[in-house]
Each structure stands twice: as structure tokens, then as C-alpha cells.
Amino acid sequence: AANNQPGLSTTFGNLGACYYALNQPHQALECYSRDLEIREQLGNWLDMAAILHNMGHVALELDDLSAADDYFTRSRDLYLQFGQTDLAAEEQLLLDTIHDRRARRG
């Protein structure tokens, strides 16, 4: 099973989603991070963008605006690199929300 990197990645992604749904964001981030590592090794860039998007939402849940900003920026940039302008625009809206929240906090 360890040789099935795509399957292992999918498993970590699913576990991340489950932990997120169970309101266990730290465990979700850990699983998504493992998923991201595998996808990087496989060169699955669009999957990486989706995982980074999920990680951004978890970081928002944890009120870690810096991490959320980083994840959504990396996701946006990957989407732009591969011509996914609608998805990149979605990430930009999230980034604008983060920047607004930061500005309100001072």
C-alpha cells in the first residue's frame, strides 16, 4: 500500500476532510500536509492547489491569518500558472477577505 502514492494521497486528503468536519483542525492540517507532500512528489500541481485551498480554510478556522494568506496565495498562483482563472479569482476573493480582516484588527 505504501507504494500506491496516489492512493495514499487520496487517503490523507479524505482524512483531512473528515478531521475538518469533526472540528479537529490541527489533525486536518497534518493530514493535508502529508497529502501535499505526496502530490508535490507526484507533480500533481492542480491537486496541490486544491489541497492548499483546503489548508487555507483550516487556517482560517484556526484564525491563523498569516498561514491562510500563504496557502491561498500559493493555491491562487498554481491555478493561474495552469490557466484556471475562475479558481484563481476565487482564491483572490478569499485573500481580499483576509486582508480586510487584518486591516480591521489594525
N, CA and C atoms as an extended XYZ file, in Angstrom:
318
Properties=species:S:1:pos:R:3:atomname:S:1:resname:S:1:resid:I:1 pbc="F F F"
N         0.828       -1.204        0.000 N   ALA     1
C         0.000        0.000        0.000 CA  ALA     1
C         0.858        1.248        0.000 C   ALA     1
N         2.048        1.184        0.621 N   ALA     2
C         2.918        2.359        0.681 CA  ALA     2
C         3.426        2.734       -0.706 C   ALA     2
N         3.436        1.777       -1.636 N   ASN     3
C         3.885        2.069       -2.998 CA  ASN     3
C         2.810        2.778       -3.806 C   ASN     3
N         1.577        2.758       -3.339 N   ASN     4
C         0.477        3.389       -4.053 CA  ASN     4
C         0.361        4.837       -3.596 C   ASN     4
N         1.278        5.666       -4.099 N   GLN     5
C         1.321        7.058       -3.663 CA  GLN     5
C         0.020        7.818       -3.958 C   GLN     5
N        -0.578        7.681       -5.156 N   PRO     6
C        -1.850        8.387       -5.379 CA  PRO     6
C        -2.944        7.949       -4.401 C   PRO     6
N        -3.005        6.656       -4.108 N   GLY     7
C        -3.999        6.159       -3.156 CA  GLY     7
C        -3.745        6.681       -1.753 C   GLY     7
N        -2.477        6.712       -1.383 N   LEU     8
C        -2.098        7.227       -0.068 CA  LEU     8
C        -2.452        8.714        0.036 C   LEU     8
N        -2.183        9.449       -1.032 N   SER     9
C        -2.527       10.870       -1.058 CA  SER     9
C        -4.025       11.063       -0.885 C   SER     9
N        -4.819       10.291       -1.624 N   THR    10
C        -6.276       10.390       -1.520 CA  THR    10
C        -6.738       10.087       -0.108 C   THR    10
N        -6.122        9.089        0.506 N   THR    11
C        -6.476        8.722        1.875 CA  THR    11
C        -6.201        9.881        2.835 C   THR    11
N        -5.015       10.487        2.714 N   PHE    12
C        -4.700       11.618        3.594 CA  PHE    12
C        -5.654       12.783        3.346 C   PHE    12
N        -6.000       13.027        2.079 N   GLY    13
C        -6.950       14.097        1.767 CA  GLY    13
C        -8.306       13.837        2.387 C   GLY    13
N        -8.759       12.585        2.278 N   ASN    14
C       -10.056       12.228        2.868 CA  ASN    14
C       -10.024       12.326        4.385 C   ASN    14
N        -8.931       11.887        4.981 N   LEU    15
C        -8.793       12.001        6.439 CA  LEU    15
C        -8.801       13.475        6.859 C   LEU    15
N        -8.114       14.315        6.093 N   GLY    16
C        -8.114       15.746        6.388 CA  GLY    16
C        -9.523       16.304        6.366 C   GLY    16
N       -10.296       15.928        5.354 N   ALA    17
C       -11.682       16.397        5.244 CA  ALA    17
C       -12.516       15.903        6.423 C   ALA    17
N       -12.293       14.652        6.815 N   CYS    18
C       -13.038       14.099        7.960 CA  CYS    18
C       -12.689       14.835        9.247 C   CYS    18
N       -11.395       15.031        9.484 N   TYR    19
C       -10.989       15.750       10.693 CA  TYR    19
C       -11.556       17.172       10.701 C   TYR    19
N       -11.560       17.813        9.535 N   TYR    20
C       -12.114       19.161        9.439 CA  TYR    20
C       -13.597       19.143        9.794 C   TYR    20
N       -14.327       18.166        9.260 N   ALA    21
C       -15.764       18.044        9.540 CA  ALA    21
C       -16.019       17.745       11.011 C   ALA    21
N       -15.080       17.061       11.643 N   LEU    22
C       -15.207       16.730       13.066 CA  LEU    22
C       -14.679       17.849       13.969 C   LEU    22
N       -14.366       18.995       13.366 N   ASN    23
C       -13.851       20.154       14.100 CA  ASN    23
C       -12.548       19.822       14.833 C   ASN    23
N       -11.666       19.126       14.133 N   GLN    24
C       -10.329       18.828       14.641 CA  GLN    24
C        -9.314       19.391       13.641 C   GLN    24
N        -9.204       20.740       13.600 N   PRO    25
C        -8.428       21.383       12.548 CA  PRO    25
C        -6.936       21.057       12.556 C   PRO    25
N        -6.355       20.847       13.725 N   HIS    26
C        -4.918       20.539       13.760 CA  HIS    26
C        -4.639       19.201       13.082 C   HIS    26
N        -5.490       18.205       13.347 N   GLN    27
C        -5.330       16.910       12.694 CA  GLN    27
C        -5.595       17.029       11.197 C   GLN    27
N        -6.579       17.863       10.825 N   ALA    28
C        -6.879       18.083        9.409 CA  ALA    28
C        -5.656       18.648        8.698 C   ALA    28
N        -5.028       19.658        9.295 N   LEU    29
C        -3.841       20.255        8.675 CA  LEU    29
C        -2.714       19.247        8.533 C   LEU    29
N        -2.540       18.404        9.531 N   GLU    30
C        -1.490       17.393        9.477 CA  GLU    30
C        -1.725       16.439        8.298 C   GLU    30
N        -2.960       15.998        8.132 N   CYS    31
C        -3.281       15.085        7.025 CA  CYS    31
C        -3.129       15.784        5.678 C   CYS    31
N        -3.631       17.016        5.583 N   TYR    32
C        -3.489       17.758        4.327 CA  TYR    32
C        -2.017       18.003        4.000 C   TYR    32
N        -1.192       18.246        5.008 N   SER    33
C         0.241       18.455        4.777 CA  SER    33
C         0.893       17.199        4.211 C   SER    33
N         0.515       16.053        4.745 N   ARG    34
C         1.060       14.783        4.228 CA  ARG    34
C         0.592       14.562        2.788 C   ARG    34
N        -0.676       14.885        2.529 N   ASP    35
C        -1.228       14.778        1.177 CA  ASP    35
C        -0.444       15.692        0.224 C   ASP    35
N        -0.196       16.919        0.656 N   LEU    36
C         0.513       17.887       -0.169 CA  LEU    36
C         1.923       17.398       -0.517 C   LEU    36
N         2.623       16.828        0.458 N   GLU    37
C         3.974       16.302        0.219 CA  GLU    37
C         3.960       15.254       -0.893 C   GLU    37
N         2.995       14.359       -0.827 N   ILE    38
C         2.907       13.292       -1.830 CA  ILE    38
C         2.588       13.888       -3.198 C   ILE    38
N         1.631       14.817       -3.248 N   ARG    39
C         1.251       15.430       -4.526 CA  ARG    39
C         2.420       16.209       -5.129 C   ARG    39
N         3.245       16.823       -4.282 N   GLU    40
C         4.437       17.515       -4.782 CA  GLU    40
C         5.387       16.519       -5.438 C   GLU    40
N         5.594       15.380       -4.782 N   GLN    41
C         6.475       14.349       -5.339 CA  GLN    41
C         5.941       13.820       -6.664 C   GLN    41
N         4.616       13.721       -6.770 N   LEU    42
C         3.994       13.194       -7.984 CA  LEU    42
C         3.882       14.258       -9.075 C   LEU    42
N         4.024       15.520       -8.699 N   GLY    43
C         3.895       16.602       -9.663 CA  GLY    43
C         2.459       16.895      -10.060 C   GLY    43
N         1.522       16.613       -9.170 N   ASN    44
C         0.103       16.877       -9.435 CA  ASN    44
C        -0.225       18.299       -8.979 C   ASN    44
N         0.074       19.274       -9.847 N   TRP    45
C         0.005       20.674       -9.449 CA  TRP    45
C        -1.416       21.145       -9.172 C   TRP    45
N        -2.382       20.742       -9.981 N   LEU    46
C        -3.761       21.195       -9.731 CA  LEU    46
C        -4.314       20.586       -8.451 C   LEU    46
N        -3.952       19.336       -8.172 N   ASP    47
C        -4.346       18.729       -6.893 CA  ASP    47
C        -3.699       19.480       -5.733 C   ASP    47
N        -2.445       19.895       -5.924 N   MET    48
C        -1.766       20.660       -4.874 CA  MET    48
C        -2.513       21.957       -4.597 C   MET    48
N        -2.981       22.619       -5.648 N   ALA    49
C        -3.723       23.870       -5.465 CA  ALA    49
C        -4.984       23.620       -4.642 C   ALA    49
N        -5.682       22.531       -4.931 N   ALA    50
C        -6.905       22.212       -4.192 CA  ALA    50
C        -6.596       21.907       -2.724 C   ALA    50
N        -5.508       21.203       -2.477 N   ILE    51
C        -5.118       20.880       -1.099 CA  ILE    51
C        -4.745       22.170       -0.354 C   ILE    51
N        -3.982       23.037       -1.011 N   LEU    52
C        -3.624       24.320       -0.393 CA  LEU    52
C        -4.872       25.138       -0.076 C   LEU    52
N        -5.862       25.080       -0.962 N   HIS    53
C        -7.142       25.753       -0.716 CA  HIS    53
C        -7.782       25.216        0.568 C   HIS    53
N        -7.824       23.892        0.696 N   ASN    54
C        -8.394       23.282        1.908 CA  ASN    54
C        -7.611       23.696        3.145 C   ASN    54
N        -6.286       23.714        3.030 N   MET    55
C        -5.450       24.108        4.158 CA  MET    55
C        -5.721       25.561        4.546 C   MET    55
N        -5.989       26.405        3.560 N   GLY    56
C        -6.318       27.790        3.841 CA  GLY    56
C        -7.579       27.918        4.673 C   GLY    56
N        -8.581       27.107        4.339 N   HIS    57
C        -9.822       27.138        5.122 CA  HIS    57
C        -9.588       26.660        6.557 C   HIS    57
N        -8.752       25.648        6.720 N   VAL    58
C        -8.441       25.169        8.074 CA  VAL    58
C        -7.709       26.270        8.846 C   VAL    58
N        -6.760       26.933        8.196 N   ALA    59
C        -6.022       28.018        8.865 CA  ALA    59
C        -6.976       29.145        9.267 C   ALA    59
N        -7.958       29.448        8.409 N   LEU    60
C        -8.962       30.453        8.789 CA  LEU    60
C        -9.729       30.008       10.024 C   LEU    60
N       -10.083       28.733       10.049 N   GLU    61
C       -10.794       28.169       11.206 CA  GLU    61
C        -9.974       28.354       12.481 C   GLU    61
N        -8.654       28.237       12.349 N   LEU    62
C        -7.747       28.402       13.495 CA  LEU    62
C        -7.406       29.874       13.745 C   LEU    62
N        -7.964       30.771       12.915 N   ASP    63
C        -7.701       32.200       12.990 CA  ASP    63
C        -6.218       32.506       12.798 C   ASP    63
N        -5.554       31.703       11.975 N   ASP    64
C        -4.149       31.927       11.621 CA  ASP    64
C        -4.138       32.587       10.253 C   ASP    64
N        -4.294       33.917       10.261 N   LEU    65
C        -4.439       34.653        9.012 CA  LEU    65
C        -3.177       34.606        8.161 C   LEU    65
N        -2.017       34.577        8.791 N   SER    66
C        -0.764       34.508        8.017 CA  SER    66
C        -0.672       33.205        7.246 C   SER    66
N        -0.976       32.106        7.915 N   ALA    67
C        -0.932       30.806        7.234 CA  ALA    67
C        -1.991       30.737        6.139 C   ALA    67
N        -3.196       31.224        6.446 N   ALA    68
C        -4.271       31.208        5.451 CA  ALA    68
C        -3.867       32.019        4.227 C   ALA    68
N        -3.279       33.183        4.460 N   ASP    69
C        -2.811       34.032        3.366 CA  ASP    69
C        -1.794       33.266        2.507 C   ASP    69
N        -0.863       32.592        3.152 N   ASP    70
C         0.158       31.829        2.433 CA  ASP    70
C        -0.467       30.707        1.604 C   ASP    70
N        -1.354       29.933        2.207 N   TYR    71
C        -1.965       28.804        1.496 CA  TYR    71
C        -2.794       29.278        0.301 C   TYR    71
N        -3.627       30.300        0.503 N   PHE    72
C        -4.472       30.780       -0.590 CA  PHE    72
C        -3.640       31.445       -1.689 C   PHE    72
N        -2.555       32.125       -1.310 N   THR    73
C        -1.677       32.735       -2.312 CA  THR    73
C        -1.016       31.657       -3.164 C   THR    73
N        -0.496       30.627       -2.516 N   ARG    74
C         0.142       29.537       -3.264 CA  ARG    74
C        -0.865       28.826       -4.162 C   ARG    74
N        -2.067       28.634       -3.661 N   SER    75
C        -3.117       27.996       -4.454 CA  SER    75
C        -3.475       28.869       -5.656 C   SER    75
N        -3.689       30.155       -5.414 N   ARG    76
C        -4.018       31.084       -6.500 CA  ARG    76
C        -2.949       31.067       -7.584 C   ARG    76
N        -1.696       31.114       -7.147 N   ASP    77
C        -0.599       31.169       -8.112 CA  ASP    77
C        -0.522       29.891       -8.948 C   ASP    77
N        -0.775       28.743       -8.327 N   LEU    78
C        -0.801       27.491       -9.092 CA  LEU    78
C        -1.953       27.486      -10.089 C   LEU    78
N        -3.129       27.924       -9.640 N   TYR    79
C        -4.270       27.985      -10.559 CA  TYR    79
C        -3.966       28.905      -11.740 C   TYR    79
N        -3.357       30.055      -11.482 N   LEU    80
C        -3.011       30.975      -12.568 CA  LEU    80
C        -1.999       30.351      -13.524 C   LEU    80
N        -1.034       29.650      -12.944 N   GLN    81
C         0.012       29.007      -13.755 CA  GLN    81
C        -0.598       28.019      -14.756 C   GLN    81
N        -1.699       27.407      -14.380 N   PHE    82
C        -2.316       26.395      -15.232 CA  PHE    82
C        -3.602       26.894      -15.895 C   PHE    82
N        -3.773       28.228      -15.928 N   GLY    83
C        -4.871       28.813      -16.676 CA  GLY    83
C        -6.248       28.662      -16.063 C   GLY    83
N        -6.304       28.335      -14.792 N   GLN    84
C        -7.586       28.173      -14.092 CA  GLN    84
C        -7.987       29.513      -13.476 C   GLN    84
N        -8.387       30.449      -14.339 N   THR    85
C        -8.617       31.826      -13.875 CA  THR    85
C        -9.812       31.946      -12.936 C   THR    85
N       -10.861       31.153      -13.154 N   ASP    86
C       -12.022       31.217      -12.255 CA  ASP    86
C       -11.645       30.779      -10.849 C   ASP    86
N       -10.885       29.697      -10.751 N   LEU    87
C       -10.455       29.216       -9.435 CA  LEU    87
C        -9.477       30.202       -8.796 C   LEU    87
N        -8.611       30.794       -9.602 N   ALA    88
C        -7.679       31.803       -9.083 CA  ALA    88
C        -8.443       33.005       -8.554 C   ALA    88
N        -9.501       33.402       -9.237 N   ALA    89
C       -10.311       34.542       -8.785 CA  ALA    89
C       -10.987       34.232       -7.457 C   ALA    89
N       -11.400       32.978       -7.281 N   GLU    90
C       -11.996       32.548       -6.012 CA  GLU    90
C       -10.980       32.684       -4.874 C   GLU    90
N        -9.747       32.263       -5.151 N   GLU    91
C        -8.694       32.374       -4.134 CA  GLU    91
C        -8.439       33.847       -3.823 C   GLU    91
N        -8.472       34.694       -4.848 N   GLN    92
C        -8.225       36.122       -4.638 CA  GLN    92
C        -9.299       36.731       -3.745 C   GLN    92
N       -10.546       36.311       -3.911 N   LEU    93
C       -11.616       36.800       -3.031 CA  LEU    93
C       -11.332       36.429       -1.581 C   LEU    93
N       -10.863       35.216       -1.359 N   LEU    94
C       -10.516       34.797       -0.002 CA  LEU    94
C        -9.353       35.627        0.537 C   LEU    94
N        -8.364       35.885       -0.313 N   LEU    95
C        -7.229       36.712        0.104 CA  LEU    95
C        -7.686       38.130        0.438 C   LEU    95
N        -8.590       38.681       -0.353 N   ASP    96
C        -9.115       40.020       -0.063 CA  ASP    96
C        -9.833       40.041        1.285 C   ASP    96
N       -10.580       38.990        1.578 N   THR    97
C       -11.273       38.880        2.867 CA  THR    97
C       -10.271       38.857        4.025 C   THR    97
N        -9.195       38.098        3.845 N   ILE    98
C        -8.155       38.024        4.883 CA  ILE    98
C        -7.521       39.397        5.085 C   ILE    98
N        -7.212       40.081        3.989 N   HIS    99
C        -6.571       41.393        4.098 CA  HIS    99
C        -7.493       42.398        4.780 C   HIS    99
N        -8.810       42.313        4.465 N   ASP   100
C        -9.793       43.174        5.123 CA  ASP   100
C        -9.853       42.895        6.620 C   ASP   100
N        -9.830       41.618        6.965 N   ARG   101
C        -9.899       41.237        8.389 CA  ARG   101
C        -8.664       41.751        9.127 C   ARG   101
N        -7.505       41.643        8.492 N   ARG   102
C        -6.275       42.143        9.097 CA  ARG   102
C        -6.336       43.660        9.293 C   ARG   102
N        -6.858       44.361        8.292 N   ALA   103
C        -6.939       45.820        8.361 CA  ALA   103
C        -7.846       46.267        9.499 C   ALA   103
N        -8.943       45.545        9.694 N   ARG   104
C        -9.865       45.882       10.792 CA  ARG   104
C        -9.232       45.665       12.151 C   ARG   104
N        -8.347       44.666       12.231 N   ARG   105
C        -7.687       44.378       13.509 CA  ARG   105
C        -6.609       45.407       13.824 C   ARG   105
N        -6.078       46.019       12.768 N   GLY   106
C        -5.029       47.024       12.971 CA  GLY   106
C        -3.732       46.382       13.057 C   GLY   106
